[in-house]
Amino acid sequence: MSLRIIFMGTPDFAVPCLSEILGAGHEVAGVFSQPPRAAGRGQKQRFTPVHAFAHESGLPVFTPATLKNAQQQQDFAGLGADAAIVVAYGLILPKALLDVPKHGCLNLHASLLPRWRGAAPIQRAIMAGDHDTGVMVMRMDEGLDTGPICLAERVAIGADETAGELHDALARLGADLMVRALAALERGSLDCTEQAKDGVRTAAKVEKSETRIDWTRPAAQVHDHIRGLSPFPGAWFESEANGRMERVKVLRSSIGAGEGTPGELLDDHLTIACGAGAVCLTRLQRAGKKPMGADEFLRGQAIAQGKRLA
């Protein structure tokens, strides 16, 4: 026996979940994703990752800009789904939709709720210096990531792990967790528990104003900031090249040794002084260039020991 599913998702994170649902033999009646948007130099319309995967898999795709009008809600109800699976979709589901599927709507969320409710749970967990996180299958209600928890998996966050690496690990783990949740739903044994009232943290979308590196912060916080924003949008500093200042993204770092004025280069291996301690910048990307190691970066852009980075 299989379930008739509506899948709702947009970014790369959601693709493994859709793939696993298909692999488990469930019928996907329709896929909802964000509308195509102009991208690249030619500003051509580009499918979202979920849309592209669904199209290649021969699944019907819906790309409404809103779910609030009657026609979109009729289209949704007309699919006759047993359940809707929502993974980083990007639109709020009104109550009129939450009540349509026979078994309701399940959401896959990349944090240990109620910690990090919201749009950027992976980045926020790393930027806050959390030592662990996880994925949870939640039965959706009208709140923002407030529904009862059905299944959960906890994972440790490595000391140098980036948001990109954690994203990929949680996407795979979450896909397996959702398939397990659907199996329990088929058996009628998917039990859910209300979220704790304490420990709520909001994972707001990362703003551009947050991405510049503040060398006056302690080294551990600078390191967490760098890896929490890697590879996108990328933490950055300014450095002089060919007589002008340019932004340099830092994609990897580690905790270093030494003390100095915040932003000061302490050696010839890109160890930078922070408000307390130092960080080693190990992988960087100049504007318009490919990512490179510290040694390659310094060969192309000499920075004298003792110089301060902006």
N, C-alpha and C positions, 0 to 999 in steps of 0.2 A: 504494500500500500504506500502511496506517496501523497504528498500534500500539493495543493494548487497554490502557488506563491506569487505575490507581487513583490518585486525587488526594487528598492529605492536607494540609489547611491550615486556618487559623482566621481571622487578621486581614485587614484591608484590604490589607496588603502582598502577600498570596497571590492576591488576586482577578485581577489582570492576567495572572498566569501561567496560571491555569485558563482564562481567556478566550482567551488565545493558543493554548493547546493545543487547545481546541475549534475555533478558527478555522483551525488547521493541518490539520484533518480527522481528528484522532485520536479514537478511541472511548473515552469516559470511562465505564467500567463502574460506578463508584461513587465517591462523595466522602465522605471521613471528616473530621469537624470536631469541635471541642469542643462539649459539650452546651449547649443554650440556658440562659441565666442571667437571673435577675431584674435589671431595670435601670429607671432613671427613678423618678419620684415614685410611680407606681402599682405599682412592682416587678413589672411584667409580664414574662413570659418572652420573651426576645429572641434571635433567631437570630444566630449569628456572621456577619460579612460574607461568608465563603465559603459558609456554609450558605444564606444568603439568595440569593446569586447562583446557586448550584447548584439551589435550589428553583425559581427563576424560569426556569432553563434546562431544567427537566424532568429533572434528573439524580437518581438515587437517592442519598439521604444517610444516613450512619450516624454516630451521635453517642455512641459508647461512652465511659464514664467511665474505662475501663481497657482495655488490649490484652493483659492477662496471662492472662485466662481462656480455656479451651478453646473455648467457643462463639464468642467474638469472633474467635479465630484461624481457626476453621472458616469463619465468614462471609467473612473476608478471602480465604482460599484459594479459596473457592467462586466468587469473581468471575473467576478464570482470567485474571489480568492478565499482560501481557508485561512491564510495569514499573510500579513505584509511584513517584510524584513527591511529595516532601515539602517543603512550604514553610511554615515557622513554624507547625507543627501544634500543638505544646505537649505531646505525649506521647512518651515514649521507645518506640521500636519494639524489641521483644525479638527475639532472633536467630531465633526460630521464624517471625517474619514477614519478616525481612530476606531469608531464603532462599526465600521462596515465589514471587515473580514470576520469570518466565523470565530476564529481564535484570537482576534485582536492583532496588534502590531508589536513586533519585537525589534529592539534596537541593540546594535553592537556598539559599545562605547569603550574607548581606549584609556581607561583609568580605573582606580579602585574607588568607585562612588561611595559616599558623596564627595570625595576629594576630586577636584578638577572637573566639575560640571562645565560644559561649554565647548567652544570651537577649537581650542588648541591644547588638549590635555597632555599630549606627548611632549610638546615643547615646554609647557609650564612645569611639568614634573621634573624635567632635567634642569631647567633654569632655576628651580627652587632648591636643587640639591637633594631631591628625594632619592632614597636608596632602593626603593622598589615601586612597582606600579602593576598594572595588569589589564585584563580585558573582562568585560561583563556583558552578559545578555540581560537586557532589562525589558520588562513589559511597559510599553509607553503609556503615559497619561498626558494631560494638557500642559504640564510644567516642562521646564528645560532640564532634561536628564534627571527627573525626580521620581520616576516610576520604580516599582518594586524589582528587586534583583532575582533573576532565575538561576543563572550559572555564573561562575567567576573562575578566573585563573590568575594567580599572582606570579610575577617574574621579578628577578633582581635587575637593577640598572647598573651596568658596569661603570667603573670609575672614570673611564675615558669614552664611554659609549656616546655616540651622537644621536640626535633626534632621528636622522635618516635610518640609522641601523636599528633603533628601537621601533620605529615605524614599521619596518619590514618584518621584524620578529613578531610584533603584535598583530599585524595583518594576517600572518600565517596561523598564529595561535587562535585568533578570533574566528577565522573561517572554520576551523575544526570545532571550536566551542559552539558556534551557531548550528552546525550540522547536528551536534549532540543535543542541542536544545530542541531542534525540530524532531528528532527521533523521540525525545521524551514527550513532546507535544502530541505526536501520533499515538503514543501509548496512553495518553491522558495522565501522565505523571510529572508534568512540568510544574513544580512548586516554586512560588516566588515569595520573597520576604521583603518587607518594607525597608527602605534605606534608614541608616542611622540618622538621628537628628543632629548629632554633633560632628564636627570635622568637615563642614561644607567649605569648599574653596571653589572659586570661579576661574575657569581657564579662558580668559578673554582672548580674542584674536590678537596676534602679535602685530603691533603697529610699527611703522618705519621709524618713529621717534625712539623706539626702544633698542634699535639694532646697533647703534654706535657703542664701541667698547669704552667703558669708563675705567681707566687704569687706576683710579684712586680707590677702587673697591678691593677687598682682600682677594688674594690669588685664587682661592677656591671658588669665589663667586664669579670672578672673571672667566675662569675655566668652565664653569657650569653655563655661563652665558654664551660662550663660544660654541660649546657642543650642543646646547639646546636650540641654537639657531642654524645648525649645520645639517644639510647643505643649503636649506632655504629658510628664510631670506638671506641669512648669512650675517654674522657679526663682523664689524669692520672698523678700521682705523684709517687715518690719512697719512700718506708718506709723500715726500717730494721726489719726483722723477722728471728728468729733463727740464728742470726749471719750473715745474708746476706741481701742484698738489693733486694727488689722485687717491681714490678709495681703494683699499685692499681688503678683501674678505679673508677672514681666518676660518678655515674649515676644520682644523684639528689643533689641539693643544694638549699640554700635560703640565702638571705642577712642577715647577722648577725650584732652584735654590738660589738664594741671594737676596739682598735688600738694596734699595736705592730710591731715587725720586720716582714717583709713579709715571710710567711711560718710558723710563730710561732703558736703553739697550745695555745689558750688563756684560755681554760677551759677543763672540762672533758666531753664535749659533741661535740667535733670536730668542734669548732669554730676556724677558721684559719685566722690570720691576713693577709691582702693584702697590696698593695702599699698605698691604702687609704681605710679605713673601713675593714670589715671582712665578710667571708662567713661561713655558717654552712653546713658541709658535712653530708647529711642525708641518702644517700644510696650509698653503695660502693660494689666493687667486687674485691677480691684478685685473683691472678692468679690461675686458675684451680678450683675456688670455685664458689658457687652460690652467687647471689647478697644478701646483708644483710644490715640491718639498722646500724646506727652509734654505738649504744650501743653494739650490737652483735660483730661488728668489733673490738671495743676496748677491749671486753672480750678476744678475741683471739689474739690480738696484742696490748699490752699495750704501750701507748705513753704518756710520762710524760709531764705535763703542762710546757710550756716554751720551749719544744723541737721544732726544726724547721724541717719542711718537705722539701724534696728535689724536 
